[in-house]
Amino acid sequence: MTVFFIGAGPGDPELITVKGQRLVRGCPVILYAGSLVPAAVLEGHSAEQVVNTADLDLDQIVALLKAAHDKGQDVARVHSGDPSLYGAIGEQIRKLRELDIPYEIVPGVTATAACAATLGCELTLPNISQTLILTRFASKTSMPEGEQLADLARHRATMAIHLGVRHLARIVEELRPHYGSDCPIAVIYRASWPDEEKITGTLDDIVGKVQSTNIERTALILVGQVLAAEGFAESTLYAKGG
């Protein structure tokens, strides 16, 4: 048997991969990460056991995985987005290795990709930014040395900031010295879900715009000049004679 860590994608149930969908519909055991995984992703399954793990601790989850292994059953362990990014699968993998239980990671569409799609923009543009930094705001989880927001902001690359919308004012203050007050920024709530909401502005006015909404969680922050998409050079990929 195998434990498949499956990325369900950002919210739209059609954004799960073909492989991920096949495994969800075919595995006899499904463990899914609560409300972060759309109910529609699980439609069409034939599993004999489906468990919402939102209220379970690590040992309880591993016990379920081991029980399935002992029965020779494959497990669809469904996480939101891409499980390799803030998916908390590392600790599960360590336990599986200790128990000699096989596992496989099935990638998913990231929230960052979904946000770029809803904004209708490219996150890397010639002469503007050829680098994308994916990070999070340090609140309960501390950041390693050199990965504080101000350290990363010095690169002035396109940045996607997870888990930080509640601390938007502090984030803006750390970004402003490096990006400038007129730098474009966007806050996207539940990208690709039916209740998706996006707020765009600059580092100068975004805090006020977001404060007028009810957005307090489940939102991604994108910042960088690529969001303006003006005055950039064309790539060489489609250049004549290239």
Salt bridges, closest charged atoms under 4 A:
ASP70 OD2 - LYS66 NZ 3.02
GLU104 OE2 - LYS19 NZ 2.53
ASP151 OD1 - ARG154 NH1 2.69
GLU173 OE2 - ARG176 NH2 2.76
ASP195 OD1 - ARG190 NE 2.80
ASP204 OD1 - ARG176 NH1 3.72
ASP205 OD2 - LYS209 NZ 3.90
